Amino acid sequence: MGKTLLLADEGIATSQYHFSYLLEPVRLLEKGVAPEQIDQAALDFGMPMGPIELAGSVGLYICLSVAERLADFLHTSVPEILRAAVIDGNLGRKSGRGFYVYNGKGPVQAHRLRSSTGSGAIAERMILQLLNESIACLREAVVVVADLLDAGVVYGTRFAPFRGGPIHYIRDSGWDRIRDRLRQMEQQHGKQFSADRGWEAFA
């Protein structure tokens, strides 16, 4: 975990960090959560764009390529809903249809009936993996100063600016609380939430 991986597909450079933010929302789609609800949860947290809209803008075929390359490394699997969308030619904004339908102005939201999953619970599933990846980056000395990591993530990947960056958010929320929540989420949802060993060192 932690190290930036650059992939050449379509000239797009991506990383595990972004991958973590995009993959968990697709799993939520598989469980029947509407894309509008997922994106709104991210916006409510403070992200500038929801992950489903982001995936459609990047291209679902690129997301699938990244997922297939990183799945084994991250001990996870590729969501079948993503693979099926690409096979069916639903590539996102490029093809006019992905997890959204697109018109000339952008994604058309269907305003479907919301699931019983609350906005906070949805955001937590997405954001916890970003926090975990931030700890891995510090442990592996990808970035050696926490404040620089926060600045890079806020300005480089547009992590919710008013939260001060992932490490600042962890400090405000409590190291032990976030680490324990990761352990609970691992039991409930799988190894993608396995707490990096850096939590013990930095707490």
Buried (B, 14 or more C-beta within 10 A) or exposed (E): BBEEBEBEBEEBEBBBBBBBBBBBBBBBBEEEBBBBBBBBBBBBBBBEEBBBBBBBBBBBBBBBBBBEBBBEEBEBEBBEBBBEBBEEEBBBBBBBBBBBEBEEEEBEBEEEEEBEBEBEEBBBBBBBBBBBBBBBBBBBEBBEEBEEBBBBBBEEBEBBEEBBBBBBBBBEEEBEEBBEBBEEBBEEEBEBBBBBEBBEEBE
